[in-house]
Amino acid sequence: MGKVIAVANQKGGVGKTTTTINLAASLAALEFRTLIVDADPQANSTSGLGYNPKEITTSIYECMVEGVDTHDAIIQTDFPNLDLLPSHIDLVGAEIEMINLGNREDKMKDALEDVRQEYDFVIIDCSPSLGLITINALTAADSVIVPVQCEYFALEGLGKLLNTIKIIQSRLNTRLTIEGILLTMYDLRVRLSNQVVGEVTAHFQQMVFNTIIPRNIRLSESPSFGVPALAQDAESKGAISYLNLAREILTKNGMMPHDQPA
């Protein structure tokens, strides 16, 4: 059964979608069957893989709210081993529509139950909030990656997110763990970036991934081409960094990358 990893931080602009797309693409390139779940009404993971959210007719919304079979919503992307469960703008209304539903925190978990066994990894791109959809994602997940940008106010709101994770661990999902805190948008030339790395590492120590994601033009450009950075320029620093992150996660979970000897 595949491992479900949510990528979450209620702050916007920290690299959640970039991480979701490029980590998933890296795992797929290492020959692990991977599903991206776009759980953000902005549908950036959907558009970042080259699909127009306005043309999506069956999405995670229909699976959660209307009980549509998740298999009917999954798209096989052009990249081997990489599938997408897309989003569209209707997901905005899902939180309101689910308020009166029983077990409303379990709707995403229920939607993924039948398909997760078909994948090695399921990566959920969460919205920049701590609303019901994000709570659904954390309830469905086995672990969570928290991207933190190497900029001023990096730690702002992080305590609130970690507190939310603790509440979910105690009330809704006892198996939820923190996969790691991921430092993103690192610029070697900027003193502040180095200060943030030191501060986050001092605060969270072993929870912080060894891999740090740099500011990189390919990571910024690739969504406009509808491809992961790996497909646009496999030798770019951004693509290599996410491959390293994928290998770090695989090693941590005792799953040797398929392109490396045991």
Accessible surface in RSA format (square Angstrom, percent):
REM  Atomic radii and reference values for relative SASA: ProtOr
REM  Chains: A
REM  Algorithm: Lee & Richards
REM  Probe-radius: 1.40
REM  Slices: 20
REM RES _ NUM      All-atoms   Total-Side   Main-Chain    Non-polar    All polar
REM                ABS   REL    ABS   REL    ABS   REL    ABS   REL    ABS   REL
RES MET A   1   154.37  79.9  79.12  52.4  75.25 179.2  63.05  53.6  91.32 121.0
RES GLY A   2     1.64   2.0   0.00   N/A   1.64   2.0   1.33   3.7   0.31   0.7
RES LYS A   3    47.10  23.0  43.22  26.5   3.88   9.2  30.11  27.1  16.99  18.1
RES VAL A   4     0.71   0.5   0.71   0.6   0.00   0.0   0.71   0.6   0.00   0.0
RES ILE A   5     0.00   0.0   0.00   0.0   0.00   0.0   0.00   0.0   0.00   0.0
RES ALA A   6     0.00   0.0   0.00   0.0   0.00   0.0   0.00   0.0   0.00   0.0
RES VAL A   7     0.00   0.0   0.00   0.0   0.00   0.0   0.00   0.0   0.00   0.0
RES ALA A   8     0.46   0.4   0.46   0.7   0.00   0.0   0.46   0.6   0.00   0.0
RES ASN A   9     5.21   3.6   3.53   3.4   1.68   4.1   0.34   0.8   4.87   4.7
RES GLN A  10    35.53  19.9  24.93  18.2  10.60  25.2  22.29  47.4  13.25  10.0
RES LYS A  11    42.78  20.9  37.18  22.8   5.61  13.3  36.83  33.2   5.95   6.3
RES GLY A  12    49.58  61.1   0.00   N/A  49.58  61.1  23.47  64.4  26.11  58.5
RES GLY A  13    62.20  76.7   0.00   N/A  62.20  76.7  39.90 109.5  22.30  49.9
RES VAL A  14     0.37   0.2   0.00   0.0   0.37   0.9   0.00   0.0   0.37   1.0
RES GLY A  15    11.97  14.8   0.00   N/A  11.97  14.8   9.60  26.3   2.38   5.3
RES LYS A  16    14.65   7.1  11.79   7.2   2.87   6.8   7.76   7.0   6.89   7.3
RES THR A  17    28.86  20.5  26.41  26.8   2.45   5.8  19.82  26.6   9.04  13.7
RES THR A  18    37.73  26.8  34.95  35.4   2.78   6.6  11.52  15.5  26.21  39.6
RES THR A  19     0.00   0.0   0.00   0.0   0.00   0.0   0.00   0.0   0.00   0.0
RES THR A  20     0.00   0.0   0.00   0.0   0.00   0.0   0.00   0.0   0.00   0.0
RES ILE A  21     5.32   3.0   5.32   4.0   0.00   0.0   5.32   3.8   0.00   0.0
RES ASN A  22     7.31   5.0   6.31   6.1   1.00   2.4   1.94   4.7   5.37   5.2
RES LEU A  23     0.00   0.0   0.00   0.0   0.00   0.0   0.00   0.0   0.00   0.0
RES ALA A  24     0.00   0.0   0.00   0.0   0.00   0.0   0.00   0.0   0.00   0.0
RES ALA A  25     7.92   7.3   4.94   7.6   2.98   6.8   5.34   7.5   2.58   6.8
RES SER A  26     1.24   1.0   1.24   1.6   0.00   0.0   0.00   0.0   1.24   1.7
RES LEU A  27     0.00   0.0   0.00   0.0   0.00   0.0   0.00   0.0   0.00   0.0
RES ALA A  28     3.56   3.3   2.49   3.8   1.07   2.4   2.49   3.5   1.07   2.8
RES ALA A  29    56.64  52.1  22.19  34.2  34.45  78.4  34.33  48.3  22.31  59.1
RES LEU A  30     5.08   2.8   4.52   3.2   0.56   1.4   5.08   3.6   0.00   0.0
RES GLU A  31   111.53  64.0 101.13  76.5  10.40  24.8  25.62  49.5  85.91  70.1
RES PHE A  32     7.46   3.7   7.46   4.6   0.00   0.0   7.46   4.5   0.00   0.0
RES ARG A  33    85.60  35.9  85.60  43.6   0.00   0.0  42.36  57.9  43.24  26.2
RES THR A  34     0.00   0.0   0.00   0.0   0.00   0.0   0.00   0.0   0.00   0.0
RES LEU A  35     0.00   0.0   0.00   0.0   0.00   0.0   0.00   0.0   0.00   0.0
RES ILE A  36     0.00   0.0   0.00   0.0   0.00   0.0   0.00   0.0   0.00   0.0
RES VAL A  37     0.00   0.0   0.00   0.0   0.00   0.0   0.00   0.0   0.00   0.0
RES ASP A  38     0.00   0.0   0.00   0.0   0.00   0.0   0.00   0.0   0.00   0.0
RES ALA A  39     0.16   0.1   0.16   0.2   0.00   0.0   0.16   0.2   0.00   0.0
RES ASP A  40     5.61   3.9   5.61   5.6   0.00   0.0   0.00   0.0   5.61   5.6
RES PRO A  41    24.76  18.0  22.17  20.2   2.59   9.4  22.23  18.4   2.53  15.7
RES GLN A  42   107.37  60.0  84.56  61.8  22.81  54.3  39.27  83.6  68.10  51.7
RES ALA A  43     1.27   1.2   1.27   2.0   0.00   0.0   1.27   1.8   0.00   0.0
RES ASN A  44    63.75  44.0  61.43  59.4   2.32   5.6  10.48  25.2  53.27  51.5
RES SER A  45     0.00   0.0   0.00   0.0   0.00   0.0   0.00   0.0   0.00   0.0
RES THR A  46     0.00   0.0   0.00   0.0   0.00   0.0   0.00   0.0   0.00   0.0
RES SER A  47    46.82  39.6  39.39  52.6   7.44  17.1  27.02  57.5  19.80  27.7
RES GLY A  48     1.79   2.2   0.00   N/A   1.79   2.2   1.64   4.5   0.15   0.3
RES LEU A  49     8.47   4.7   0.00   0.0   8.47  21.3   0.00   0.0   8.47  22.8
RES GLY A  50    53.90  66.5   0.00   N/A  53.90  66.5  21.82  59.9  32.07  71.8
RES TYR A  51    54.20  25.3  48.26  27.5   5.94  15.5  46.61  35.0   7.59   9.4
RES ASN A  52    69.04  47.6  56.77  54.9  12.27  29.6  21.99  52.9  47.05  45.5
RES PRO A  53    30.09  21.9  29.02  26.5   1.07   3.9  29.27  24.2   0.82   5.1
RES LYS A  54   195.38  95.3 156.31  95.9  39.07  93.0 108.37  97.5  87.01  92.7
RES GLU A  55   131.54  75.5 107.32  81.2  24.22  57.7  44.80  86.7  86.74  70.8
RES ILE A  56    24.32  13.8  12.85   9.6  11.47  27.7  14.48  10.4   9.85  26.7
RES THR A  57   118.33  84.2  96.63  98.0  21.70  51.7  75.39 101.3  42.94  64.9
RES THR A  58    38.87  27.6  33.73  34.2   5.14  12.3   7.83  10.5  31.04  46.9
RES SER A  59     0.03   0.0   0.03   0.0   0.00   0.0   0.00   0.0   0.03   0.0
RES ILE A  60     0.19   0.1   0.19   0.1   0.00   0.0   0.19   0.1   0.00   0.0
RES TYR A  61    18.54   8.7  18.54  10.5   0.00   0.0   3.73   2.8  14.81  18.3
RES GLU A  62    19.84  11.4  19.84  15.0   0.00   0.0   8.98  17.4  10.86   8.9
RES CYS A  63     8.35   6.3   0.07   0.1   8.28  19.5   0.07   0.2   8.28   8.9
RES MET A  64     7.06   3.7   0.05   0.0   7.02  16.7   0.46   0.4   6.60   8.7
RES VAL A  65    33.78  22.2  11.97  10.8  21.81  52.6  11.97  10.4  21.81  59.2
RES GLU A  66   109.20  62.7  73.86  55.9  35.34  84.1  35.06  67.8  74.14  60.5
RES GLY A  67    63.22  78.0   0.00   N/A  63.22  78.0  32.28  88.6  30.94  69.3
RES VAL A  68    47.77  31.4  36.25  32.8  11.52  27.8  42.87  37.2   4.90  13.3
RES ASP A  69    76.75  53.8  61.93  61.6  14.82  35.0  28.82  67.8  47.93  47.8
RES THR A  70     6.65   4.7   4.37   4.4   2.28   5.4   0.68   0.9   5.97   9.0
RES HIS A  71    81.04  44.3  64.60  44.9  16.44  42.1  57.51  59.3  23.53  27.4
RES ASP A  72   103.28  72.3  73.52  73.2  29.76  70.4  22.75  53.5  80.53  80.3
RES ALA A  73     3.76   3.5   0.00   0.0   3.76   8.6   1.24   1.7   2.52   6.7
RES ILE A  74    32.48  18.5  11.77   8.8  20.70  49.9  11.77   8.5  20.70  56.2
RES ILE A  75    42.12  24.0  38.61  28.8   3.50   8.4  42.12  30.3   0.00   0.0
RES GLN A  76   145.72  81.5 125.54  91.7  20.18  48.0  34.57  73.6 111.15  84.3
RES THR A  77    16.51  11.7   0.50   0.5  16.01  38.1   0.50   0.7  16.01  24.2
RES ASP A  78   134.95  94.5 103.52 103.0  31.44  74.3  30.84  72.6 104.11 103.8
RES PHE A  79    43.65  21.8  40.87  25.3   2.78   7.2  41.26  25.0   2.39   6.8
RES PRO A  80   108.97  79.4  93.34  85.1  15.63  56.8 105.56  87.2   3.41  21.2
RES ASN A  81    45.08  31.1  34.68  33.5  10.40  25.0   0.50   1.2  44.57  43.1
RES LEU A  82     1.35   0.7   0.04   0.0   1.31   3.3   0.04   0.0   1.31   3.5
RES ASP A  83     7.38   5.2   7.38   7.3   0.00   0.0   0.00   0.0   7.38   7.4
RES LEU A  84     0.00   0.0   0.00   0.0   0.00   0.0   0.00   0.0   0.00   0.0
RES LEU A  85     0.00   0.0   0.00   0.0   0.00   0.0   0.00   0.0   0.00   0.0
RES PRO A  86     0.22   0.2   0.22   0.2   0.00   0.0   0.22   0.2   0.00   0.0
RES SER A  87     0.02   0.0   0.00   0.0   0.02   0.0   0.02   0.0   0.00   0.0
RES HIS A  88    14.40   7.9  14.35  10.0   0.05   0.1   8.77   9.0   5.63   6.6
RES ILE A  89   121.03  68.9 116.58  86.8   4.45  10.7 116.62  84.0   4.41  12.0
RES ASP A  90    70.32  49.3  62.31  62.0   8.02  19.0  12.31  29.0  58.01  57.9
RES LEU A  91     0.75   0.4   0.16   0.1   0.59   1.5   0.16   0.1   0.59   1.6
RES VAL A  92    87.45  57.5  75.49  68.3  11.96  28.8  78.56  68.3   8.90  24.1
RES GLY A  93    23.14  28.5   0.00   N/A  23.14  28.5  20.86  57.2   2.28   5.1
RES ALA A  94     0.00   0.0   0.00   0.0   0.00   0.0   0.00   0.0   0.00   0.0
RES GLU A  95    52.48  30.1  52.21  39.5   0.27   0.6  17.58  34.0  34.90  28.5
RES ILE A  96   129.27  73.6 122.82  91.5   6.45  15.6 122.82  88.4   6.45  17.5
RES GLU A  97    84.27  48.4  63.59  48.1  20.69  49.3  37.95  73.4  46.33  37.8
RES MET A  98     0.00   0.0   0.00   0.0   0.00   0.0   0.00   0.0   0.00   0.0
RES ILE A  99    96.06  54.7  91.71  68.3   4.35  10.5  91.71  66.0   4.35  11.8
RES ASN A 100   142.95  98.6 109.75 106.1  33.20  79.9  35.28  84.9 107.67 104.1
RES LEU A 101    63.26  35.2  58.77  42.0   4.48  11.3  60.55  42.5   2.71   7.3
RES GLY A 102    56.14  69.2   0.00   N/A  56.14  69.2  40.17 110.2  15.98  35.8
RES ASN A 103   110.17  76.0  95.83  92.6  14.34  34.5  10.00  24.1 100.18  96.8
RES ARG A 104    90.91  38.2  90.40  46.1   0.51   1.2   0.60   0.8  90.31  54.7
RES GLU A 105    43.90  25.2  43.90  33.2   0.00   0.0   3.10   6.0  40.80  33.3
RES ASP A 106    39.50  27.7  39.50  39.3   0.00   0.0   5.72  13.5  33.79  33.7
RES LYS A 107    48.04  23.4  46.27  28.4   1.77   4.2   6.77   6.1  41.27  44.0
RES MET A 108     0.03   0.0   0.03   0.0   0.00   0.0   0.03   0.0   0.00   0.0
RES LYS A 109    68.06  33.2  66.39  40.7   1.67   4.0  24.11  21.7  43.95  46.8
RES ASP A 110    84.56  59.2  70.22  69.9  14.34  33.9  28.22  66.4  56.34  56.2
RES ALA A 111    10.60   9.7   0.16   0.2  10.44  23.8   9.07  12.8   1.53   4.1
RES LEU A 112     3.24   1.8   3.24   2.3   0.00   0.0   3.24   2.3   0.00   0.0
RES GLU A 113    73.92  42.4  68.21  51.6   5.70  13.6  41.58  80.4  32.34  26.4
RES ASP A 114    93.22  65.3  89.71  89.3   3.51   8.3  15.32  36.0  77.90  77.7
RES VAL A 115     0.00   0.0   0.00   0.0   0.00   0.0   0.00   0.0   0.00   0.0
RES ARG A 116    22.02   9.2  22.02  11.2   0.00   0.0   1.64   2.2  20.38  12.3
RES GLN A 117   118.68  66.4  93.54  68.4  25.14  59.9  18.62  39.6 100.06  75.9
RES GLU A 118    78.05  44.8  58.95  44.6  19.10  45.5  37.99  73.5  40.07  32.7
RES TYR A 119    11.73   5.5   4.22   2.4   7.50  19.5   2.60   2.0   9.12  11.2
RES ASP A 120    50.01  35.0  43.88  43.7   6.12  14.5   3.94   9.3  46.07  45.9
RES PHE A 121     0.00   0.0   0.00   0.0   0.00   0.0   0.00   0.0   0.00   0.0
RES VAL A 122     0.00   0.0   0.00   0.0   0.00   0.0   0.00   0.0   0.00   0.0
RES ILE A 123     0.00   0.0   0.00   0.0   0.00   0.0   0.00   0.0   0.00   0.0
RES ILE A 124     0.00   0.0   0.00   0.0   0.00   0.0   0.00   0.0   0.00   0.0
RES ASP A 125     0.27   0.2   0.27   0.3   0.00   0.0   0.00   0.0   0.27   0.3
RES CYS A 126     0.59   0.4   0.01   0.0   0.58   1.4   0.42   1.1   0.18   0.2
RES SER A 127     9.54   8.1   9.01  12.0   0.53   1.2   6.33  13.5   3.21   4.5
RES PRO A 128    46.81  34.1  30.30  27.6  16.51  60.0  30.30  25.0  16.51 102.6
RES SER A 129    44.01  37.2  38.89  51.9   5.12  11.8  39.15  83.4   4.86   6.8
RES LEU A 130    37.02  20.6  17.33  12.4  19.69  49.5  18.94  13.3  18.08  48.7
RES GLY A 131    21.52  26.5   0.00   N/A  21.52  26.5  20.62  56.6   0.91   2.0
RES LEU A 132    25.10  14.0  21.23  15.2   3.87   9.7  21.53  15.1   3.57   9.6
RES ILE A 133     2.34   1.3   2.34   1.7   0.00   0.0   2.34   1.7   0.00   0.0
RES THR A 134     1.90   1.4   1.29   1.3   0.61   1.5   1.86   2.5   0.04   0.1
RES ILE A 135    42.32  24.1  42.32  31.5   0.00   0.0  42.32  30.5   0.00   0.0
RES ASN A 136     0.00   0.0   0.00   0.0   0.00   0.0   0.00   0.0   0.00   0.0
RES ALA A 137     0.23   0.2   0.23   0.4   0.00   0.0   0.23   0.3   0.00   0.0
RES LEU A 138     0.08   0.0   0.08   0.1   0.00   0.0   0.08   0.1   0.00   0.0
RES THR A 139     0.75   0.5   0.32   0.3   0.43   1.0   0.32   0.4   0.43   0.6
RES ALA A 140     2.44   2.2   0.56   0.9   1.88   4.3   0.56   0.8   1.88   5.0
RES ALA A 141     0.00   0.0   0.00   0.0   0.00   0.0   0.00   0.0   0.00   0.0
RES ASP A 142    23.32  16.3  21.34  21.2   1.98   4.7  13.13  30.9  10.18  10.2
RES SER A 143     0.00   0.0   0.00   0.0   0.00   0.0   0.00   0.0   0.00   0.0
RES VAL A 144     0.00   0.0   0.00   0.0   0.00   0.0   0.00   0.0   0.00   0.0
RES ILE A 145     0.00   0.0   0.00   0.0   0.00   0.0   0.00   0.0   0.00   0.0
RES VAL A 146     0.00   0.0   0.00   0.0   0.00   0.0   0.00   0.0   0.00   0.0
RES PRO A 147     0.00   0.0   0.00   0.0   0.00   0.0   0.00   0.0   0.00   0.0
RES VAL A 148     0.12   0.1   0.06   0.1   0.06   0.1   0.12   0.1   0.00   0.0
RES GLN A 149    13.18   7.4  13.18   9.6   0.00   0.0   0.21   0.5  12.97   9.8
RES CYS A 150     3.29   2.5   0.00   0.0   3.29   7.7   0.00   0.0   3.29   3.6
RES GLU A 151    57.65  33.1  57.40  43.4   0.25   0.6  23.25  45.0  34.41  28.1
RES TYR A 152   150.02  70.0 139.76  79.5  10.27  26.7  95.67  71.9  54.36  67.0
RES PHE A 153   119.94  60.0 107.60  66.6  12.34  32.1 114.43  69.4   5.52  15.8
RES ALA A 154     6.88   6.3   2.70   4.2   4.17   9.5   2.70   3.8   4.17  11.1
RES LEU A 155    43.98  24.5  32.60  23.3  11.38  28.6  32.96  23.1  11.01  29.6
RES GLU A 156    98.52  56.6  86.35  65.3  12.17  29.0  41.61  80.5  56.91  46.5
RES GLY A 157    26.33  32.5   0.00   N/A  26.33  32.5  17.68  48.5   8.65  19.4
RES LEU A 158     3.34   1.9   2.22   1.6   1.12   2.8   3.34   2.3   0.00   0.0
RES GLY A 159    50.16  61.9   0.00   N/A  50.16  61.9  38.90 106.8  11.26  25.2
RES LYS A 160   138.81  67.7 128.38  78.8  10.43  24.8  76.41  68.8  62.40  66.5
RES LEU A 161     0.00   0.0   0.00   0.0   0.00   0.0   0.00   0.0   0.00   0.0
RES LEU A 162    24.62  13.7  23.74  17.0   0.87   2.2  23.74  16.7   0.87   2.4
RES ASN A 163    81.96  56.5  79.77  77.1   2.19   5.3  15.74  37.9  66.23  64.0
RES THR A 164    21.60  15.4  21.52  21.8   0.08   0.2  10.58  14.2  11.02  16.7
RES ILE A 165     1.07   0.6   1.07   0.8   0.00   0.0   1.07   0.8   0.00   0.0
RES LYS A 166   137.78  67.2 133.02  81.6   4.76  11.3  76.37  68.7  61.41  65.4
RES ILE A 167    71.07  40.4  69.75  52.0   1.33   3.2  71.07  51.2   0.00   0.0
RES ILE A 168     3.42   1.9   3.42   2.5   0.00   0.0   3.42   2.5   0.00   0.0
RES GLN A 169    51.38  28.7  47.74  34.9   3.64   8.7  14.39  30.6  36.99  28.1
RES SER A 170    83.69  70.7  48.71  65.0  34.98  80.6  49.77 106.0  33.92  47.5
RES ARG A 171   185.46  77.9 150.55  76.7  34.90  83.1  48.60  66.4 136.85  82.9
RES LEU A 172    68.67  38.2  42.98  30.7  25.69  64.6  48.63  34.2  20.04  53.9
RES ASN A 173     4.19   2.9   0.56   0.5   3.63   8.7   3.88   9.3   0.31   0.3
RES THR A 174   122.24  86.9  94.29  95.6  27.95  66.6  63.65  85.5  58.59  88.6
RES ARG A 175    94.03  39.5  76.65  39.1  17.37  41.4  68.95  94.2  25.07  15.2
RES LEU A 176     3.52   2.0   0.00   0.0   3.52   8.9   0.00   0.0   3.52   9.5
RES THR A 177    73.72  52.4  72.12  73.1   1.60   3.8  63.56  85.4  10.15  15.3
RES ILE A 178    44.55  25.4  25.37  18.9  19.18  46.2  25.37  18.3  19.18  52.0
RES GLU A 179     3.60   2.1   1.99   1.5   1.60   3.8   1.29   2.5   2.31   1.9
RES GLY A 180     1.21   1.5   0.00   N/A   1.21   1.5   1.21   3.3   0.00   0.0
RES ILE A 181     0.00   0.0   0.00   0.0   0.00   0.0   0.00   0.0   0.00   0.0
RES LEU A 182     0.00   0.0   0.00   0.0   0.00   0.0   0.00   0.0   0.00   0.0
RES LEU A 183     1.18   0.7   1.10   0.8   0.08   0.2   1.10   0.8   0.08   0.2
RES THR A 184     2.49   1.8   2.49   2.5   0.00   0.0   2.49   3.3   0.00   0.0
RES MET A 185    45.46  23.5  43.32  28.7   2.15   5.1  38.16  32.4   7.30   9.7
RES TYR A 186    38.70  18.1  36.30  20.7   2.40   6.2  25.63  19.3  13.08  16.1
RES ASP A 187    22.17  15.5  19.14  19.0   3.03   7.2   7.43  17.5  14.74  14.7
RES LEU A 188   136.01  75.7 123.18  88.1  12.83  32.3 123.18  86.5  12.83  34.5
RES ARG A 189   211.51  88.8 172.89  88.1  38.62  92.0  84.64 115.7 126.87  76.9
RES VAL A 190    66.27  43.6  63.07  57.1   3.20   7.7  66.27  57.6   0.00   0.0
RES ARG A 191   188.69  79.2 178.82  91.2   9.87  23.5  58.85  80.4 129.85  78.7
RES LEU A 192    60.72  33.8  58.38  41.8   2.33   5.9  58.60  41.2   2.12   5.7
RES SER A 193     3.00   2.5   2.96   4.0   0.04   0.1   0.00   0.0   3.00   4.2
RES ASN A 194    66.88  46.1  56.93  55.0   9.95  24.0  27.73  66.7  39.15  37.8
RES GLN A 195   100.57  56.2  88.42  64.6  12.15  28.9  40.43  86.1  60.13  45.6
RES VAL A 196     8.47   5.6   8.39   7.6   0.08   0.2   8.47   7.4   0.00   0.0
RES VAL A 197    30.43  20.0  30.43  27.5   0.00   0.0  30.43  26.4   0.00   0.0
RES GLY A 198    39.89  49.2   0.00   N/A  39.89  49.2  35.07  96.2   4.83  10.8
RES GLU A 199    86.01  49.4  77.99  59.0   8.02  19.1  26.38  51.0  59.63  48.7
RES VAL A 200     0.11   0.1   0.11   0.1   0.00   0.0   0.11   0.1   0.00   0.0
RES THR A 201    59.46  42.3  58.74  59.6   0.71   1.7  54.18  72.8   5.28   8.0
RES ALA A 202    69.53  63.9  46.81  72.2  22.71  51.7  57.22  80.6  12.31  32.6
RES HIS A 203   118.81  64.9  85.56  59.5  33.25  85.1  61.82  63.7  56.99  66.3
RES PHE A 204    37.22  18.6  29.34  18.2   7.88  20.5  33.03  20.0   4.19  12.0
RES GLN A 205   118.59  66.3 109.29  79.9   9.30  22.1  27.21  57.9  91.38  69.3
RES GLN A 206   175.53  98.2 148.35 108.4  27.18  64.7  63.64 135.5 111.88  84.9
RES MET A 207    66.78  34.6  59.00  39.0   7.78  18.5  37.80  32.1  28.98  38.4
RES VAL A 208    18.41  12.1   5.91   5.4  12.50  30.1   6.28   5.5  12.13  32.9
RES PHE A 209    10.40   5.2   4.05   2.5   6.35  16.5   6.35   3.9   4.05  11.6
RES ASN A 210   135.00  93.1 108.88 105.2  26.11  62.9  33.07  79.6 101.93  98.5
RES THR A 211    17.94  12.8  10.48  10.6   7.46  17.8  11.67  15.7   6.27   9.5
RES ILE A 212    53.56  30.5  38.85  28.9  14.71  35.4  38.85  28.0  14.71  39.9
RES ILE A 213     3.19   1.8   3.19   2.4   0.00   0.0   3.19   2.3   0.00   0.0
RES PRO A 214    24.89  18.1  22.88  20.9   2.00   7.3  22.97  19.0   1.92  11.9
RES ARG A 215   130.01  54.6 105.66  53.9  24.35  58.0  42.15  57.6  87.86  53.2
RES ASN A 216    27.40  18.9  15.57  15.0  11.83  28.5   5.40  13.0  22.00  21.3
RES ILE A 217   107.67  61.3  99.52  74.1   8.15  19.6 101.86  73.3   5.81  15.8
RES ARG A 218    73.43  30.8  73.43  37.4   0.00   0.0   4.88   6.7  68.54  41.5
RES LEU A 219    13.46   7.5  11.02   7.9   2.45   6.1  11.08   7.8   2.38   6.4
RES SER A 220    84.47  71.4  55.02  73.4  29.44  67.8  34.14  72.7  50.33  70.5
RES GLU A 221    58.12  33.4  54.09  40.9   4.03   9.6  22.19  42.9  35.93  29.3
RES SER A 222     1.59   1.3   1.59   2.1   0.00   0.0   0.00   0.0   1.59   2.2
RES PRO A 223    57.07  41.6  48.44  44.2   8.62  31.3  49.14  40.6   7.93  49.3
RES SER A 224    97.67  82.5  52.94  70.7  44.73 103.0  56.45 120.2  41.22  57.7
RES PHE A 225   131.70  65.9 103.25  64.0  28.45  74.0 110.63  67.1  21.07  60.3
RES GLY A 226     9.21  11.4   0.00   N/A   9.21  11.4   3.90  10.7   5.31  11.9
RES VAL A 227    35.32  23.2  34.12  30.9   1.20   2.9  34.12  29.6   1.20   3.3
RES PRO A 228     2.03   1.5   1.75   1.6   0.27   1.0   2.03   1.7   0.00   0.0
RES ALA A 229     0.00   0.0   0.00   0.0   0.00   0.0   0.00   0.0   0.00   0.0
RES LEU A 230    35.53  19.8  28.07  20.1   7.46  18.8  28.10  19.7   7.43  20.0
RES ALA A 231    57.99  53.3  16.28  25.1  41.71  94.9  26.98  38.0  31.00  82.1
RES GLN A 232    57.57  32.2  25.63  18.7  31.94  76.1  21.42  45.6  36.15  27.4
RES ASP A 233    44.49  31.2  39.63  39.4   4.86  11.5  11.75  27.7  32.74  32.7
RES ALA A 234    56.53  52.0  44.68  68.9  11.86  27.0  44.68  62.9  11.86  31.4
RES GLU A 235   150.66  86.5 133.38 100.9  17.28  41.1  47.44  91.8 103.22  84.3
RES SER A 236    10.40   8.8   2.53   3.4   7.87  18.1  10.40  22.1   0.00   0.0
RES LYS A 237   151.72  74.0 147.52  90.5   4.20  10.0  92.42  83.2  59.30  63.2
RES GLY A 238     0.00   0.0   0.00   N/A   0.00   0.0   0.00   0.0   0.00   0.0
RES ALA A 239     1.66   1.5   0.00   0.0   1.66   3.8   1.58   2.2   0.08   0.2
RES ILE A 240    78.68  44.8  78.68  58.6   0.00   0.0  78.68  56.7   0.00   0.0
RES SER A 241    13.88  11.7  12.98  17.3   0.90   2.1   1.15   2.4  12.73  17.8
RES TYR A 242     1.38   0.6   1.38   0.8   0.00   0.0   0.15   0.1   1.22   1.5
RES LEU A 243    28.52  15.9  28.52  20.4   0.00   0.0  28.52  20.0   0.00   0.0
RES ASN A 244    66.39  45.8  62.14  60.1   4.25  10.2  12.47  30.0  53.92  52.1
RES LEU A 245     0.00   0.0   0.00   0.0   0.00   0.0   0.00   0.0   0.00   0.0
RES ALA A 246     0.00   0.0   0.00   0.0   0.00   0.0   0.00   0.0   0.00   0.0
RES ARG A 247    59.85  25.1  59.51  30.3   0.34   0.8  23.04  31.5  36.80  22.3
RES GLU A 248    39.15  22.5  31.77  24.0   7.38  17.6  29.04  56.2  10.11   8.3
RES ILE A 249     0.00   0.0   0.00   0.0   0.00   0.0   0.00   0.0   0.00   0.0
RES LEU A 250     0.00   0.0   0.00   0.0   0.00   0.0   0.00   0.0   0.00   0.0
RES THR A 251    92.50  65.8  77.38  78.4  15.12  36.0  66.01  88.7  26.48  40.0
RES LYS A 252   121.08  59.1  83.77  51.4  37.30  88.8  80.70  72.6  40.38  43.0
RES ASN A 253    47.08  32.5  18.17  17.6  28.91  69.6  12.21  29.4  34.87  33.7
RES GLY A 254    70.39  86.8   0.00   N/A  70.39  86.8  37.06 101.7  33.33  74.6
RES MET A 255    57.92  30.0  51.62  34.2   6.30  15.0  46.29  39.4  11.62  15.4
RES MET A 256    91.65  47.5  77.01  51.0  14.64  34.9  73.03  62.1  18.62  24.7
RES PRO A 257     1.88   1.4   0.91   0.8   0.97   3.5   0.91   0.8   0.97   6.0
RES HIS A 258   100.04  54.7  66.01  45.9  34.03  87.1  49.84  51.4  50.20  58.4
RES ASP A 259    82.70  57.9  45.50  45.3  37.20  88.0  42.01  98.9  40.70  40.6
RES GLN A 260    74.11  41.4  62.24  45.5  11.86  28.2  19.70  41.9  54.40  41.3
RES PRO A 261   121.47  88.5 100.47  91.6  20.99  76.3 112.34  92.8   9.12  56.7
RES ALA A 262   127.71 117.4  65.75 101.5  61.96 141.0  86.28 121.5  41.43 109.7
END  Absolute sums over single chains surface
CHAIN  1 A    11544.7       9047.1       2497.6       6130.8       5413.9
END  Absolute sums over all chains
TOTAL         11544.7       9047.1       2497.6       6130.8       5413.9
